[in-house]
Amino acid sequence: MKNLNALAVSISVLGALATFLALGPLGGVFLIWAAFVAWGAFFALGADMAALQKVIVCGIYGALVAWVVAVAILALPFAGVLGLPLWAAIVVGVGVVAVVLAANVPALATIPATVFGFASSFAYLLQTPDVLKLEVLLSPSLKNSLVLISLSLIIGSLFGLASARWGAALTKE
């Protein structure tokens, strides 16, 4: 089977399975859209073990930076003085500096994967207003963006690896 056809089979079947799991029995354990972001990043970075490591490590680092930014925005009293839009912009700017400068560390050198984790976190936080609260961000629950986005990125990366390997196996036949 041609490689593209094999990938079409493996990604579509596993994508359907991931969707079923995210919307059904594993609902609330991972977000399907964040898993697909990691899955796409895995393929964009080479669809190998190095890509898996980059997506997971850098994606979680991005989620961590976004979590720190969100906590700082909510916990520090500067929104009342500067206004929320300006305060949030300043803190996000500082967070982006941390994202980019972390690329000096070899394990965190894949800035796009870090940005995917950062962006996925804020997508979740801003689209789900009931989780953008300190009590949720500081809890060990699956509603905490750091926990949920990290799990979603790991699961998506692993689905990416599985689809790449299954596609390769189908190609050999």
PANUNU-837399 format. One record per atom (N, C-alpha, C, O): x, y, z; residue in three letters. Coordinates in pm, whole numbers, plus 50000, padded with zeros to 5 digits. Layout:
XYZALA ...
//
This chain:
500854988350000MET 500005000050000MET 500905012450000MET 501945012550065MET 500495022749927LYS 501255035249925LYS 501245041550063LYS 500275040250138LYS 502325048450096ASN 502475054450228ASN 501315063750262ASN 500775063050372ASN 500925072350170LEU 499835081750197LEU 498515074450223LEU 497755078250312LEU 498255064050146ASN 497045056050169ASN 497095049050304ASN 496085048350375ASN 498265043850339ALA 498425037150468ALA 498195046850583ALA 497555043550682ALA 498745058950568LEU 498525069050672LEU 497055073250679LEU 496525075750787LEU 496405073950564ALA 494975077350563ALA 494185067150644ALA 493265070750718ALA 494545054450628VAL 493855043950703VAL 494175044950852VAL 493275045350936VAL 495455045450884SER 495835045251026SER 495365057751100SER 494855056851212SER 495525069451039ILE 495125081751107ILE 493615082751118ILE 493105087251221ILE 492895078751014SER 491435079851022SER 490845070351126SER 489965074151203SER 491335058051129VAL 490805048351226VAL 491175052651368VAL 490325052651457VAL 492445056251388LEU 492855060351523LEU 492265073851561LEU 492005076351679LEU 492055082651463GLY 491395095451491GLY 489965093451535GLY 489475100251626GLY 489285084051471ALA 487915080751512ALA 487905074751652ALA 487045078151734ALA 488855065951681LEU 488955060051814LEU 489235070751920LEU 488605070852025LEU 490185079651891ALA 490515090351987ALA 489295099252012ALA 489045103252125ALA 488555102251907THR 487355110551921THR 486325103452007THR 485735109452098THR 486095090651980PHE 485155082852060PHE 485555083052207PHE 484725085252295PHE 486835080652233LEU 487315080352372LEU 487165093952439LEU 486745094652555LEU 487505104652368ALA 487445118152426ALA 486025122552453ALA 485755129652550ALA 485105118452368LEU 483715122452384LEU 482885112352464LEU 481765115152505LEU 483465100652485GLY 482745089952554GLY 483405086052684GLY 483415093852779GLY 483975074052688PRO 484455068552816PRO 485575076552883PRO 485725075853005PRO 486355083952806LEU 487435091952866LEU 487115106852861LEU 488015115252870LEU 485835110052848GLY 485425124052846GLY 485935131452969GLY 485755126753082GLY 486555142752948GLY 487105150653057GLY 488525146853095GLY 489165153753174GLY 489035135853037VAL 490415131653065VAL 491375138052965VAL 492515141152999VAL 490905139952842PHE 491695147252743PHE 490755154052645PHE 489625149852623PHE 491275164752587LEU 490525172652491LEU 490935168352350LEU 492115168752317LEU 489985164352270ILE 490315158952138ILE 491035169152051ILE 491965165651979ILE 490625181852058TRP 491275191751973TRP 492735193752013TRP 493595195551927TRP 493035193452143ALA 494425194852188ALA 495235182452150ALA 496415183452116ALA 494595170752156ALA 495265158452114ALA 495605159151965ALA 496675154751923ALA 494685164551884PHE 494955165851741PHE 496055176151714PHE 496815174551618PHE 496155186451795VAL 497255196151782VAL 498585188851801VAL 499505190551722VAL 498685180851906ALA 499915173451932ALA 500175163051823ALA 501325161051783ALA 499135156751776TRP 499245146751669TRP 499835153151544TRP 500755147851483TRP 499295164551507GLY 499815171851390GLY 501255176351411GLY 502075175451320GLY 501555181151531ALA 502925185451562ALA 503895173651551ALA 505015175151502ALA 503455162051598PHE 504285150051589PHE 504675147351444PHE 505845144651415PHE 503715148051353PHE 504025145651212PHE 504865157051154PHE 505765154551073PHE 504575169251193ALA 505335180651141ALA 506805180051184ALA 507685184951113ALA 507055174151299LEU 508425173451351LEU 509175160851310LEU 510285158551356LEU 508575152651225GLY 509295141251171GLY 508705127651199GLY 509195117651146GLY 507675126851281ALA 506965114251308ALA 507885102951353ALA 507755091551309ALA 508815106251441ASP 509725096151496ASP 509815097951647ASP 509115106251704ASP 510675090251711MET 510785091151856MET 511295104751902MET 510895109552008MET 512165110951823ALA 512635124451857ALA 511465134351853ALA 511365143251938ALA 510595132851755ALA 509405141551746ALA 508495139351865ALA 507965148951921ALA 508315126851904LEU 507475123752021LEU 508015130852145LEU 507255137052220LEU 509305129852165GLN 509935136252281GLN 509765151452274GLN 509425157752375GLN 509995157252158LYS 509885171852144LYS 508475176752171LYS 508275186652242LYS 507495169852114VAL 506105174252133VAL 505705173252279VAL 505095182452334VAL 506055162152343ILE 505655160352483ILE 506385170052575ILE 505745177152653ILE 507695170352566VAL 508475178852658VAL 508185193652635VAL 507885200952729VAL 508285197952510CYS 508075212152482CYS 506605216052499CYS 506315226952547CYS 505695207252459GLY 504265210252475GLY 503895211952622GLY 503155221052657GLY 504395203152706ILE 504105204352849ILE 504775216852907ILE 504195223552993ILE 505975219952860TYR 506615232352907TYR 505755244452868TYR 505575253652948TYR 505235244552746GLY 504355255352703GLY 503115256252789GLY 502665267152824GLY 502535244652823ALA 501365244352911ALA 501715249453050ALA 500915256253114ALA 502915246153097LEU 503375250853228LEU 503535266053229LEU 503085272753322LEU 504165271453125VAL 504345286053118VAL 502985292853112VAL 502765302953180VAL 502065287653032ALA 500735293453023ALA 500025292853158ALA 499335302353197ALA 500185281853230TRP 499595280353362TRP 500145290953458TRP 499385297253531TRP 501465292753458VAL 502085302953544VAL 501565316853506VAL 501265324853594VAL 501465319553378VAL 500945332353331VAL 499515334453381VAL 499185345153432VAL 498675324453365ALA 497275325553409ALA 497185327753560ALA 496405336053606ALA 497985320353635VAL 497995322153780VAL 498455336253815VAL 497855342653902VAL 499505341153750ALA 500005354653778ALA 498955365253745ALA 498775374753821ALA 498285363653634ILE 497245373353595ILE 496155374053702ILE 495705384953738ILE 495755362453751LEU 494655361953849LEU 495095365053992LEU 494345371054068LEU 496315361054029ALA 496735361954169ALA 497355375354206ALA 497205379954319ALA 498045381554114LEU 498705394154145LEU 497725405754126LEU 496905405254035LEU 497815415954209PRO 496775426354211PRO 496895437254105PRO 496235447554117PRO 497705435554003PHE 497955446353909PHE 496835448853808PHE 496805459453745PHE 495935439353791ALA 494805441353700ALA 493945453153746ALA 493415460553663ALA 493825454753877GLY 493035465853930GLY 493685479453905GLY 492985489453890GLY 495005479653899VAL 495735492153878VAL 495885495253729VAL 495615506453685VAL 496295485353652LEU 496595487253510LEU 495415484553419LEU 495395488953304LEU 494435477353469GLY 493345472353385GLY 493725458453338GLY 494895455653310GLY 492745449853331LEU 493015435953295LEU 493685434253158LEU 494635426553148LEU 493225441153053PRO 493865438952924PRO 495365442252923PRO 496165434752868PRO 495745453352985LEU 497165457052988LEU 497955447453076LEU 499035443053038LEU 497425444253194TRP 498115434953283TRP 498285421253217TRP 499375415553222TRP 497245416153156ALA 497345403153088ALA 498355403752975ALA 499135394352957ALA 498365414552899ALA 499325415952789ALA 500765415852839ALA 501635409652779ALA 501005422652949ILE 502365422953006ILE 502785409053051ILE 503895404653021ILE 501915402153123VAL 502255388953175VAL 502425378853061VAL 503335370653064VAL 501565379552961VAL 501725370652845VAL 503055373752774VAL 503765364552734VAL 503385386352760GLY 504675390152699GLY 505845384052774GLY 506775378952712GLY 505825384752905VAL 506885378652987VAL 506885363452967VAL 507945357352957VAL 505705357552960GLY 505615343152937GLY 506215339152803GLY 506885328852794GLY 505975347152701VAL 506525344052569VAL 508055345152571VAL 508735337352505VAL 508585354652647VAL 510045355452664VAL 510555342352723VAL 511565336952678VAL 509855337152824ALA 510255324352886ALA 510165312852787ALA 510985303652791ALA 509175313152700VAL 509025302752597VAL 510205303152501VAL 510815292752472VAL 510535314852452VAL 511575316052350VAL 512965313752410VAL 513765306452352VAL 513265320052523LEU 514595318552582LEU 514855304352632LEU 516015300252642LEU 513815296952664ALA 513995282952705ALA 514595274552593ALA 515145263852618ALA 514505279452471ALA 515075272152357ALA 516595271152367ALA 517215263652291ALA 517205278452459ASN 518635276852485ASN 518935263552551ASN 520075258752547ASN 517935257452610VAL 518065244152670VAL 517705234052560VAL 516595234552507VAL 518605225152524PRO 518335216052412PRO 516985208752419PRO 516325207252317PRO 516575204252536ALA 515315196952548ALA 514105205952520ALA 513025200852491ALA 514285219152528LEU 513175228552507LEU 513375236952381LEU 512765247552368LEU 514205232252290ALA 514595240052174ALA 513565240552062ALA 513745247951966ALA 512495232852071THR 511495232451964THR 510385242351999THR 509355238552054THR 510625254951966ILE 509705265752003ILE 508285263351952ILE 507345265552028ILE 508075258851828PRO 506675256751784PRO 505915247051874PRO 504745249551904PRO 506535236351918ALA 505835226752006ALA 505515233252140ALA 504475230452199ALA 506415241752188THR 506155248952312THR 504975258452294THR 504105259452381THR 504955265352181VAL 503855274552152VAL 502525266952142VAL 501495272052185VAL 502545254952085PHE 501315247152076PHE 500765244052215PHE 499545244752236PHE 501625240752310GLY 501185238252447GLY 500675250952513GLY 499665250652583GLY 501375262052492PHE 500975274952547PHE 499615279052489PHE 498705282752564PHE 499495278452358ALA 498255282552291ALA 497085273352328ALA 495975278152350ALA 497335260452335SER 496265251052371SER 495745254152512SER 494545253252538SER 496645257652601SER 496235261052737SER 495315273152739SER 494275273052804SER 495705283552668PHE 494865295552668PHE 493585293652588PHE 492575299952618PHE 493615285152488ALA 492375282052417ALA 491385275752515ALA 490225279652520ALA 491855266252591TYR 491015259752691TYR 490535269552797TYR 489355270052829TYR 491455277352851LEU 491095286652958LEU 490115297452913LEU 489185300852986LEU 490325302652794LEU 489465313552748LEU 488145308752690LEU 487165316152686LEU 488105296352645GLN 486855290752591GLN 486015283952699GLN 484855280552676GLN 486605282052816THR 485925275252925THR 486035284153049THR 486835281353138THR 485255294753055PRO 485425304953159PRO 485355299753303PRO 485965305653392PRO 484625288853327ASP 484525283953465ASP 485835277653515ASP 485935274553634ASP 486825275853427VAL 488105270353472VAL 489175281053488VAL 490265278353539VAL 488885293153445LEU 489835304153457LEU 489655310853592LEU 489305322653603LEU 489925302853696LYS 489805307253835LYS 490975301453912LYS 491405290253885LYS 491475308954008LEU 492605304154087LEU 492335290854154LEU 493205282054156LEU 491145289054209GLU 490865276554280GLU 490945264554186GLU 491305253554229GLU 490605266354060VAL 490705255453963VAL 492165253753920VAL 492675242553914VAL 492835264853890LEU 494235264153846LEU 495165258353952LEU 496185252353919LEU 494815260154077LEU 495665255154185LEU 495225241454237LEU 495795236354333LEU 494215235854174SER 493735222754218SER 494415211454140SER 494895213654029SER 494445199454198PRO 495015187954125PRO 493985180954035PRO 494135169154005PRO 492955188153994SER 491855182053918SER 492125181853768SER 493045188453719SER 491305174353698LEU 491395173853551LEU 490855186553486LEU 490985188053364LEU 490275195553562LYS 489865208453507LYS 491035218353504LYS 490995228353432LYS 492065215453581ASN 493275223853583ASN 493925223153445ASN 494205212253394ASN 494165234653384SER 494705234853247SER 496045227753237SER 496305221053137SER 496895229053337LEU 498195222453331LEU 498035207353323LEU 498745200753246LEU 497125201953399VAL 496895187453401VAL 496215182953272VAL 496685173753205VAL 495105189453237LEU 494305185053123LEU 495025186952990LEU 495005177952906LEU 495655198252971ILE 496365200552844ILE 497585191452834ILE 497865186052727ILE 498305189552944SER 499455180452941SER 499025166352903SER 499645159952817SER 497965161352966LEU 497445148052930LEU 497015147552784LEU 497285137752715LEU 496345157852739SER 495865158152600SER 497015157852502SER 496955150852401SER 498085165352532LEU 499245165452443LEU 499965152052443LEU 500415147452338LEU 500075145952557ILE 500715132652565ILE 499885122452487ILE 500435114952406ILE 498595122252510ILE 497725112652441ILE 497755114952291ILE 497845105352214ILE 497685127452248GLY 497735130452105GLY 499045126252042GLY 499075121051931GLY 500145128552113SER 501455124452063SER 501555109352049SER 502115104251952SER 501015102352148LEU 501045087652142LEU 500155082252030LEU 500505072351965LEU 499015088652007PHE 498195084751892PHE 498945087551762PHE 498855079851667PHE 499685098651759GLY 500505101451641GLY 501535090551616GLY 501695085951504GLY 502225086551721LEU 503215075851709LEU 502555062851663LEU 503075056151574LEU 501415059451722ALA 500725047151684ALA 500295047651537ALA 500425037751465ALA 499785059151493SER 499345060051353SER 500525059551257SER 500415053751149SER 501655065451296ALA 502845064951210ALA 503355050551198ALA 503695045951089ALA 503395043651310ARG 503895029751308ARG 502935020551234ARG 503375011851158ARG 501645022251255TRP 500675013951184TRP 500725017051035TRP 500665008050952TRP 500845029851001GLY 500965033550859GLY 502205027450795GLY 502145022750682GLY 503315027550867ALA 504545021450816ALA 504365006350797ALA 504845000650698ALA 503684999950889ALA 503434985550878ALA 502554982450759ALA 502774972450690ALA 501554990650733LEU 500684988650618LEU 501414991150487LEU 501094985150384LEU 502375000050490THR 503155003250371THR 504024991450330THR 504244989150211THR 504514983950426LYS 505404972650399LYS 504684960750336LYS 505304952350273LYS 503364960150354GLU 502614948650303GLU 502494948950153GLU 501894939950094GLU 
//
